């Protein structure tokens, strides 16, 4: 850790550059208690990308330099210039947040600081969003990351952080765009976006954007089709009150592709385009969400907002089972394939209320947040019995003509899970002096989880209930020697609900996870450089593991530690050029375990990631309107496979080593009057790497590919 500190300190001291105005304007700030200025130039928070205001996901009006937490925002301008088509593209700007897997090729599994960011950690416009399907990027206005613990604000979330997708908002002046993109693998995608105010007063505004995408793949037989629409309306009910109504719908259908190539925990070299699934396989997913947000400015210092949100999703999977499930792939490449089926749907409803206020008490100043939320889920998951299908050899090209009829698949069980959550929280940023501040807050959460499992072969239902509650505190100390420098230290904790029972047949209590964070935020050389560092440690000292007394029960006997640092730098050496760079180090390992080897690393997490991107726009002369960009990303070594179990004699499980890789993307754009032409060459040097899930899914990353997009502004 001493070496890490030395490297981080050296980076801050040696950073140089020359900057102009900020890339972003402050009109992106959603909370109307923050007064707008023409430009604002705030810090790059250590875990992500360019940053100039407090994320709306923080639910507060705290200025970014006063927030004792790492955060980042990626704006629509960055997404457009980099032509980001997926979360994988977006996360090339978010240091320390990465894709840990793409099981089946129909989802992008996100992780941060060694922990998976599940659907509980993914939000769209402030309400939880199902991330088990591909996320559409064309309707996004910005992407927000809050790193570390967000449990005080959102309750039961994993400790790595949260992701909030913010969609495009209505405008009361006419505008918009239409576009068409085409690329490798027979990909084409038309898009549209239109907005305007209604009536002479323009107190009612709307926005409607959407897209359609149809594509094949670098993998044989793999196709996808996606529909997306995002309507929204705003109503200025009075000078101080606004109502925002938003809806968001995605329908995504694609061929499941679990890949192949792992034999005895060794990656086997196969042609990158080889498909070993079934051509009739489908993964159909749709998701509809809607939010109603009422914001009222009580006066210059106090404001309140209410959010009502609903979400519905449904998925249907029918495909071959993953490799090495049921029967292993033999040494000669023979694989006895099974067929799997699974259906899932979920209904979700939430209500939230937040009150923000500013007041003085004696010599101290206070920025307070009071909030409460209620959430209700009801999930239905139908699982089917796997059926034997056929035998193929992974070393031979797949022949779809030999496919036989889909076998009969019988239902195994239906799991119905209603969940009710309630939370209430309070937070206060206390300015003791101009240089010293304290942020303190606490949340009380209660969760009622009922699990009903109907087994079809005996028509019996098993019901279990878990009643969990927890306090989630957060306290941070902030020291600002000048207005351009912030030093902070924060403690917070979160909780993780555990399933199963202990040896006394009592429901297992939640695991409490402690997090410590120290950060340095800096605006250097008259705001020329923004450089930030964060050090963190996350401890789960009561990890649920299998009981040593009886393997049918569990005990809070394990311990995991995640620690690391994140560095981000942004500079604009001269007008038109912006450079963003970042580095993150993370080590997440078992410190204590009765199941796995102590000291072994958790799977899928790279120790090192880094990014360096540069973008230059000619703002004058004969090349005015031309934009050039390069995106460099480094993804360090990591492991998949199966962790060795110490409690199993002669355990044959092994980890799969995944080599590090470096990827370069290049972008080109030209804007003339109302038209913009953009081109992108991804994976310029045709780097090969894999996303691996256990020893099952082995999906290579896409080879060198291109895209061209034409956009016309209305």
Secondary structure, DSSP 8 states (H G I E B T S, - for coil): -HHHHHHHHHHHHH------S-SS-GGG---TTS---S-------TTSS---S--GGG-S---GGG--S-EEEEEHHHHHHHT--SHHHHGGGSTTEEEEE-GGGS--EEEETTEE--GGGEEETTEE---SS----TTEEEEEEEES--HHHHSS--TTEEEEEEE---BSS-EEEEEEEEETTTEEEEEEEEEEEETTT--EEEEEEEEEEEE--SSTT--EEEEEEEEEEEEE-SSSEEEEEEEEEEEEEE----B--EETTEE----TT---S-TT-EEEEEEEEEEEEEEEE-SSSEEEEEEEEEEEEEEEEEEE--TTSSS---TT-EEEEEEEEEEEEEEEEEEEEEEEEEEEETTEEEEEEEEEEEEEEEEEEEEE--EEEEEEETTS---GGG--------EEEEEEEEEEEEEEEEEEEEESSSSEEEEEEEEEEEEEEEEEEEETTTTEEEEEEEEEEEEEEEEEEEEEEETTEEEEEEEEEEEE---SB-TTS-B---EEEEEEEEEEEEEETTTTEEEEEEEEEEEEEEEEEE-SS-TTSEEEEEEEEEEEEEEEEEE-SSTTEEEEEEEEEEEEEEEE-SSB-TT-B-TT--SEEEEEEEEEE--SSTTTTEEEEEEEEEE--EEEE---BTTSTT----EEEE--EEEEEEEEEEEETTEEEEEEEESTT----EEEETTTEEEE---SEEEEEEEEE-
